[in-house]
């Protein structure tokens, strides 16, 4: 077709785009909200972020020229540029680990019809020498059930692209776009780009393996705790290093139902290790077992007087440490907490605070 014919098609598309832009933006927000709702609580999947955007008109024209113009003009048939742009609307889901996209894809299929899937991960993994962008692109449209809902009817026929990436893949993609002339640069620079890409791929794999091995270590600690208990005869192995695995296993056994937040665990253990020189798990667990009954009596009295107060397992353990050595662990309690505890202890009958 003559060039001026393409220019007319381009203008028609620009007019179409301008007229549809408000609707496209509303549809993008709607699709993003739906994707967010169906994935936010998906078991076994950690979502780092959701993003949505409407592709600019210039981006759409450049994509058409790059991928479709020669083909459609060779067919000598009439065409409309918008018919070839299935990703006018783009929604991006960024997860943490590279084993999570399949679960995301499975859930998405429950709400959308799949027009096309572009797997940019498998070709890389099947090659021994290729490195680069990895991710899943799904061209989607609302399925019949969703399209019939009142809130979706305006966008029932609107296609959009869903990109699924890990946080490492997303980072690589953002950085990769900043590298100019990747295909026409000297070999040594191409090699450096490939090495960098391989490092990102390795990071993705290592994060997954660390997550799996962390989960396995924690499960093993819990299993061992169920068999013998970390205290064994009540004293435990005093030489066992204090770490998050043994601590959380102990916590789940002795404080069932409490969810030990990883950040709180890290903060507490860091305080014990660096501020109070508590190095061994067995010693800590023995101290807690020695004084926990007394502290639980105090907790019951305290919460009876102050029903809205918080007295979690970390607080229980702080009080146990204070009872073990009031001088050494004086600062493990705030002044007000320490004074209230001491006042309660003074009111207790003799021998009522003996060991378990």
PEGIKA-V619041 format. One record per pair of residues at least 12 apart in sequence whose ideal C-beta (glycine too) atoms are under 8 Angstrom apart, sorted by sequence separation. I is the first residue (numbers start at 1). J is the second residue. D is the distance in Angstrom with one decimal. If there is no record, write none. Layout:
i:I j:J d:D
i:I j:J d:D
This chain:
i:72 j:84 d:7.4
i:105 j:117 d:8.0
i:248 j:260 d:5.2
i:272 j:284 d:7.1
i:299 j:311 d:4.8
i:120 j:133 d:5.9
i:121 j:134 d:4.4
i:142 j:155 d:6.8
i:247 j:260 d:8.0
i:36 j:50 d:5.0
i:120 j:134 d:5.7
i:121 j:135 d:6.5
i:142 j:156 d:5.8
i:179 j:193 d:6.4
i:318 j:332 d:4.6
i:319 j:333 d:6.9
i:35 j:50 d:6.4
i:120 j:135 d:5.1
i:121 j:136 d:6.5
i:318 j:333 d:5.7
i:68 j:84 d:4.7
i:120 j:136 d:7.1
i:141 j:157 d:7.0
i:142 j:158 d:7.8
i:230 j:246 d:6.1
i:299 j:315 d:7.9
i:322 j:338 d:6.9
i:64 j:81 d:4.9
i:67 j:84 d:7.6
i:119 j:136 d:5.9
i:120 j:137 d:6.7
i:141 j:158 d:7.1
i:248 j:265 d:6.3
i:299 j:316 d:6.5
i:32 j:50 d:6.0
i:118 j:136 d:7.5
i:141 j:159 d:5.0
i:244 j:262 d:7.5
i:247 j:265 d:6.3
i:32 j:51 d:7.7
i:117 j:136 d:6.9
i:118 j:137 d:4.2
i:140 j:159 d:6.8
i:141 j:160 d:7.8
i:230 j:249 d:6.6
i:322 j:341 d:7.0
i:32 j:52 d:3.7
i:61 j:81 d:6.9
i:64 j:84 d:5.6
i:101 j:121 d:7.8
i:117 j:137 d:7.2
i:118 j:138 d:7.8
i:139 j:159 d:5.9
i:140 j:160 d:6.0
i:230 j:250 d:5.0
i:296 j:316 d:7.0
i:31 j:52 d:6.7
i:60 j:81 d:7.0
i:64 j:85 d:6.5
i:117 j:138 d:5.3
i:118 j:139 d:7.9
i:139 j:160 d:7.6
i:140 j:161 d:7.5
i:176 j:197 d:7.6
i:244 j:265 d:5.5
i:247 j:268 d:8.0
i:295 j:316 d:5.2
i:298 j:319 d:6.8
i:60 j:82 d:7.9
i:63 j:85 d:6.6
i:116 j:138 d:7.6
i:117 j:139 d:7.6
i:139 j:161 d:5.6
i:140 j:162 d:5.6
i:244 j:266 d:6.9
i:247 j:269 d:6.2
i:319 j:341 d:6.2
i:29 j:52 d:6.8
i:116 j:139 d:4.4
i:138 j:161 d:7.0
i:230 j:253 d:7.8
i:28 j:52 d:4.6
i:114 j:138 d:6.1
i:115 j:139 d:4.0
i:137 j:161 d:5.8
i:138 j:162 d:4.5
i:221 j:245 d:4.4
i:225 j:249 d:4.4
i:229 j:253 d:6.9
i:292 j:316 d:6.6
i:295 j:319 d:4.4
i:28 j:53 d:6.8
i:60 j:85 d:4.8
i:114 j:139 d:7.3
i:115 j:140 d:6.5
i:137 j:162 d:7.3
i:172 j:197 d:6.6
i:220 j:245 d:7.9
i:221 j:246 d:5.6
i:224 j:249 d:7.3
i:225 j:250 d:6.5
i:244 j:269 d:6.4
i:295 j:320 d:5.5
i:28 j:54 d:5.4
i:112 j:138 d:7.9
i:114 j:140 d:6.2
i:115 j:141 d:6.1
i:137 j:163 d:5.5
i:138 j:164 d:7.2
i:222 j:248 d:7.9
i:243 j:269 d:7.4
i:113 j:140 d:6.9
i:136 j:163 d:7.3
i:137 j:164 d:7.8
i:218 j:245 d:5.3
i:221 j:248 d:7.2
i:222 j:249 d:4.6
i:225 j:252 d:7.8
i:226 j:253 d:7.3
i:242 j:269 d:6.5
i:60 j:88 d:6.6
i:112 j:140 d:4.0
i:113 j:141 d:5.0
i:135 j:163 d:5.9
i:136 j:164 d:4.3
i:172 j:200 d:4.4
i:217 j:245 d:5.0
i:221 j:249 d:3.7
i:225 j:253 d:5.2
i:288 j:316 d:7.6
i:291 j:319 d:7.4
i:292 j:320 d:5.9
i:295 j:323 d:7.1
i:25 j:54 d:5.7
i:86 j:115 d:6.5
i:112 j:141 d:6.4
i:113 j:142 d:7.3
i:135 j:164 d:6.3
i:136 j:165 d:7.7
i:171 j:200 d:7.1
i:288 j:317 d:5.5
i:291 j:320 d:4.1
i:294 j:323 d:6.5
i:24 j:54 d:4.7
i:55 j:85 d:7.3
i:86 j:116 d:7.3
i:108 j:138 d:6.7
i:112 j:142 d:6.0
i:113 j:143 d:4.9
i:135 j:165 d:4.3
i:218 j:248 d:6.2
i:222 j:252 d:6.2
i:242 j:272 d:6.8
i:290 j:320 d:7.3
i:323 j:353 d:7.5
i:105 j:136 d:6.6
i:111 j:142 d:7.3
i:112 j:143 d:5.8
i:113 j:144 d:8.0
i:134 j:165 d:7.7
i:169 j:200 d:7.6
i:218 j:249 d:7.0
i:222 j:253 d:7.6
i:242 j:273 d:6.8
i:250 j:281 d:7.4
i:55 j:87 d:6.2
i:108 j:140 d:7.0
i:111 j:143 d:6.3
i:168 j:200 d:5.6
i:288 j:320 d:4.7
i:291 j:323 d:4.4
i:21 j:54 d:6.9
i:55 j:88 d:5.4
i:105 j:138 d:6.9
i:168 j:201 d:7.9
i:284 j:317 d:7.7
i:287 j:320 d:5.7
i:291 j:324 d:6.4
i:54 j:88 d:6.4
i:55 j:89 d:7.5
i:112 j:146 d:7.3
i:135 j:169 d:5.2
i:247 j:281 d:6.8
i:254 j:288 d:7.2
i:287 j:321 d:6.2
i:290 j:324 d:7.0
i:54 j:89 d:5.8
i:55 j:90 d:6.4
i:101 j:136 d:5.3
i:111 j:146 d:5.4
i:134 j:169 d:5.0
i:135 j:170 d:8.0
i:168 j:203 d:5.3
i:169 j:204 d:6.8
i:246 j:281 d:4.3
i:250 j:285 d:5.4
i:254 j:289 d:7.9
i:53 j:89 d:7.8
i:54 j:90 d:7.7
i:133 j:169 d:7.1
i:168 j:204 d:4.2
i:242 j:278 d:6.3
i:52 j:89 d:7.1
i:53 j:90 d:5.4
i:242 j:279 d:6.1
i:247 j:284 d:7.8
i:284 j:321 d:8.0
i:287 j:324 d:4.7
i:52 j:90 d:6.7
i:134 j:172 d:7.8
i:135 j:173 d:7.2
i:166 j:204 d:5.6
i:241 j:279 d:6.9
i:242 j:280 d:5.9
i:243 j:281 d:7.2
i:250 j:288 d:7.8
i:254 j:292 d:7.3
i:302 j:340 d:7.2
i:18 j:57 d:7.7
i:52 j:91 d:4.7
i:133 j:172 d:6.6
i:168 j:207 d:7.0
i:241 j:280 d:6.7
i:242 j:281 d:4.5
i:17 j:57 d:4.5
i:51 j:91 d:7.2
i:52 j:92 d:7.3
i:133 j:173 d:5.4
i:240 j:280 d:6.0
i:241 j:281 d:6.7
i:50 j:91 d:7.2
i:51 j:92 d:4.3
i:239 j:280 d:6.1
i:240 j:281 d:4.4
i:50 j:92 d:7.2
i:238 j:280 d:5.2
i:240 j:282 d:5.1
i:242 j:284 d:6.1
i:302 j:344 d:7.5
i:14 j:57 d:5.6
i:17 j:60 d:7.0
i:49 j:92 d:7.9
i:50 j:93 d:6.0
i:51 j:94 d:7.5
i:133 j:176 d:6.2
i:237 j:280 d:7.9
i:239 j:282 d:7.1
i:278 j:321 d:7.9
i:298 j:341 d:6.4
i:301 j:344 d:6.4
i:13 j:57 d:7.3
i:49 j:93 d:8.0
i:50 j:94 d:7.8
i:115 j:159 d:6.0
i:132 j:176 d:7.3
i:237 j:281 d:7.5
i:238 j:282 d:4.2
i:49 j:94 d:4.8
i:236 j:281 d:7.0
i:237 j:282 d:4.5
i:238 j:283 d:5.2
i:276 j:321 d:7.4
i:47 j:93 d:6.4
i:48 j:94 d:4.5
i:236 j:282 d:3.3
i:268 j:314 d:5.4
i:298 j:344 d:5.4
i:13 j:60 d:7.0
i:14 j:61 d:7.9
i:47 j:94 d:7.1
i:48 j:95 d:6.4
i:235 j:282 d:6.7
i:236 j:283 d:7.7
i:298 j:345 d:7.9
i:13 j:61 d:6.8
i:47 j:95 d:5.7
i:48 j:96 d:5.8
i:238 j:286 d:7.6
i:46 j:95 d:6.0
i:47 j:96 d:7.9
i:236 j:285 d:5.2
i:268 j:317 d:7.8
i:45 j:95 d:6.0
i:46 j:96 d:4.1
i:87 j:137 d:7.9
i:112 j:162 d:7.9
i:236 j:286 d:5.6
i:264 j:314 d:6.5
i:10 j:61 d:5.9
i:13 j:64 d:7.9
i:46 j:97 d:6.8
i:230 j:281 d:6.5
i:231 j:282 d:7.4
i:235 j:286 d:5.2
i:87 j:139 d:7.0
i:230 j:282 d:7.1
i:234 j:286 d:6.7
i:276 j:328 d:6.7
i:86 j:139 d:4.7
i:260 j:313 d:7.6
i:276 j:329 d:6.3
i:39 j:93 d:6.4
i:46 j:100 d:6.9
i:108 j:162 d:6.5
i:231 j:285 d:5.2
i:258 j:312 d:6.7
i:45 j:100 d:4.7
i:230 j:285 d:5.2
i:231 j:286 d:6.2
i:234 j:289 d:6.2
i:258 j:313 d:5.4
i:35 j:91 d:5.5
i:44 j:100 d:7.2
i:275 j:331 d:7.3
i:276 j:332 d:6.9
i:31 j:89 d:6.4
i:35 j:93 d:6.4
i:45 j:103 d:5.3
i:231 j:289 d:5.6
i:255 j:313 d:4.1
i:294 j:352 d:7.9
i:32 j:91 d:5.3
i:44 j:103 d:6.0
i:45 j:104 d:6.2
i:105 j:164 d:6.8
i:254 j:313 d:7.8
i:294 j:353 d:4.5
i:31 j:91 d:5.4
i:104 j:164 d:5.4
i:294 j:354 d:8.0
i:28 j:89 d:4.6
i:42 j:103 d:6.3
i:255 j:316 d:7.5
i:271 j:332 d:7.8
i:27 j:89 d:5.9
i:28 j:90 d:7.8
i:42 j:104 d:7.1
i:251 j:313 d:5.9
i:6 j:69 d:6.9
i:28 j:91 d:7.2
i:101 j:164 d:4.7
i:131 j:194 d:4.9
i:293 j:356 d:5.1
i:16 j:80 d:7.7
i:24 j:88 d:6.0
i:291 j:355 d:7.4
i:292 j:356 d:6.7
i:17 j:82 d:7.6
i:24 j:89 d:6.0
i:39 j:104 d:6.2
i:42 j:107 d:5.6
i:101 j:166 d:7.6
i:132 j:197 d:5.6
i:290 j:355 d:5.1
i:291 j:356 d:7.8
i:16 j:82 d:5.4
i:100 j:166 d:7.4
i:131 j:197 d:3.6
i:290 j:356 d:6.2
i:6 j:73 d:7.4
i:13 j:80 d:7.1
i:131 j:198 d:5.0
i:134 j:201 d:7.2
i:289 j:356 d:5.8
i:12 j:80 d:6.8
i:13 j:81 d:3.9
i:39 j:107 d:6.2
i:98 j:166 d:5.1
i:12 j:81 d:7.4
i:13 j:82 d:5.7
i:38 j:107 d:5.7
i:39 j:108 d:7.9
i:89 j:158 d:6.9
i:91 j:160 d:6.2
i:93 j:162 d:6.8
i:95 j:164 d:7.1
i:97 j:166 d:6.4
i:9 j:79 d:6.7
i:38 j:108 d:7.3
i:89 j:159 d:7.8
i:90 j:160 d:6.7
i:91 j:161 d:7.3
i:92 j:162 d:7.6
i:93 j:163 d:7.1
i:95 j:165 d:7.5
i:96 j:166 d:6.6
i:98 j:168 d:7.8
i:131 j:201 d:6.4
i:134 j:204 d:8.0
i:9 j:80 d:7.0
i:10 j:81 d:6.8
i:88 j:159 d:7.8
i:89 j:160 d:3.7
i:90 j:161 d:4.9
i:91 j:162 d:5.0
i:92 j:163 d:4.4
i:93 j:164 d:5.2
i:94 j:165 d:5.4
i:95 j:166 d:5.8
i:96 j:167 d:5.7
i:98 j:169 d:7.8
i:1 j:73 d:4.6
i:9 j:81 d:5.7
i:38 j:110 d:7.5
i:88 j:160 d:7.3
i:89 j:161 d:7.1
i:90 j:162 d:7.9
i:91 j:163 d:7.3
i:92 j:164 d:7.9
i:93 j:165 d:7.5
i:94 j:166 d:7.1
i:95 j:167 d:7.2
i:35 j:108 d:7.3
i:38 j:111 d:5.9
i:86 j:159 d:4.9
i:87 j:160 d:6.9
i:90 j:163 d:6.5
i:92 j:165 d:6.9
i:94 j:167 d:5.5
i:86 j:160 d:7.8
i:87 j:161 d:3.5
i:1 j:76 d:7.2
i:86 j:161 d:6.4
i:94 j:170 d:4.8
i:34 j:111 d:6.7
i:124 j:201 d:7.6
i:92 j:170 d:7.6
i:98 j:204 d:5.0
i:97 j:204 d:7.9
i:98 j:205 d:7.0
i:99 j:208 d:6.0
i:97 j:207 d:6.4
i:98 j:208 d:5.5
i:96 j:207 d:7.3
i:97 j:208 d:4.9
i:34 j:146 d:7.6
i:97 j:211 d:6.0
i:34 j:152 d:7.9
i:48 j:167 d:4.8
i:30 j:151 d:7.2
i:30 j:152 d:6.9
i:48 j:170 d:7.9
i:31 j:155 d:7.3
i:30 j:155 d:5.9
i:27 j:154 d:7.4
i:35 j:162 d:6.9
i:26 j:154 d:7.5
i:27 j:155 d:4.2
i:26 j:155 d:7.7
i:31 j:160 d:5.5
i:23 j:154 d:7.2
i:27 j:158 d:5.0
i:23 j:155 d:7.8
i:28 j:160 d:7.3
i:27 j:160 d:7.3
i:24 j:158 d:7.8
